[in-house]
């Protein structure tokens, strides 16, 4: 009985220790994990190149955190605006006006916002690792990581743009119903 | 010799004990006159709760940005030298 208890304790301890490793493995997008990256980074003999690679690695993580943070704040704001548009539309409906086009546009906008939120959350969890092999391939490895990151970040940003545009479409539909004209639209 | 040692020990013990029992005089603090707290200025943001279509449009405009393009361009510049 004692042996079984000890075995279970050992198993639980192993799982606790190993779980962060599994989490990192699940989120990393490069071929290497972070430990391998650190090991290979320190093995680079050219100190200048080593510093550049380290800086790019850190900047990718910083930019990803900053930009996804901004996107999240913008999505929250966009959703608040949509809520207010919907409230206004419902008030207008009470006066007997037809708002079915507005309601359809609201449903589309809600879907676009939900898609954008999911994409941004996924993007925020991504980790980019520069695939260090040999010193002469550092440039192409850094470029590959940067390109992959830029592509993903722009894709996430595009979902926010789509969400905003869909809310703008709701606004246009409402403006049409109430007979007001939208001015100074930026996109 | 023993007496000398005992005396020295007694003196050093006395110094030690007096040092331990020394209490720092209470710091005299002079209350610096604080400026009267400024009256909070409540700035009502006319557009924050507005349901006017152009106010809402202006707020949507405020969420437009470059999507991090400037940061990405800088990142590319940082990679020169590899």
Interface residues (C-beta under 8 A of the other chain):
Chain A: X48 X49 X52 X53 X55 X56 X59 X60 X63 X66 X67 X70 X74 X77 X78 X81 X84 X85 X87 X88 X91 X138 X139 X142 X143 X146 X149 X150 X153 X154 X157 X158 X160 X161 X164 X167 X168 X171 X174 X175 X178 X180 X182 X183 X184 X185 X186 X187
Chain B: X49 X50 X51 X53 X54 X56 X57 X58 X59 X60 X61 X62 X63 X64 X65 X67 X68 X71 X72 X74 X75 X76 X78 X79 X81 X82
